[in-house]
């Protein structure tokens, strides 16, 4: 009897292999702009680990609200702190919060989404209804609830973002996985006697990795924006740790006296979120075979 072929096709990537992907990525203008913006944010965070022009927490009242100069490239805030140093150190907070929150949400959400797609029936209904319930609570509300119980802090911001991301990943992965479960190679694997667990990790998951990566990139951008919002409201990062959101909050009282101190953290947030969104959109274009063939 002829042997049934159960090998899954290669994960959905753009035609042409890695070299073809890189060639098209270099030609994708939005993707490259996103890489430059995101790379700059990461570079700022890495450099700030070992060096900043001044201490980001050093208060020098005699230097308060100074305009940009050779000694303070971005000027100083109302406490005489160097704004460039605070922007660089604040990039660490944004990256750490975004990275951990996305990882927490991805691990739990991907697992639940794969489980729902594999089991279907009442298991899928329960997971999806719990996901709907979770998404009914905005990130800020979740953070406020956590703050009421354990006080403000970066840990609660990470937990709030991570809990919200679980539903986002679960729904995205469940939809992509269900489509894979209906493919011929999965039906062949079932006919060959493979179990749900083996099919999920051997055939389904490798073919939806691109979906997960794109969603993780977009969720990272949302996490940075949400962290800034939480810090602005006082329930995120706490002093003396620098935070772009708290810099905006503190600068609003001096917006007419020294508007420049609000421009820099706002610009950092906008460019970071824009860069990650451009990368996410670019990856979506590059890994979609239909869009890839048009490039």
Secondary structure, DSSP 8 states (H G I E B T S, - for coil): -----------S--TTHHHHHHHHHHH-HHHHHHHHHHHHHHHHHHHHHH--SS-TT---GGGTT----SSSTT-B-TT--BHHHHHHHHHHHHHHHHHHHHHHHHHHHHHHHHHHHHH-HHHHHHHHHHHHHHHTS-HHHHHHHHHHHH-SSHHHHHHHHHHHHHHHHHHHHHHHHHHHHTSHHHHHHHHTT--HHHHIIIIIHHHSHHHHHHHHHHHHHHHHHHHHHHHHHTSSS-TTS--HHHHHHHHGGGTTT-THHHHHHHHHHHHHHHHHHHHHHHHHHHH-HHHHTT-
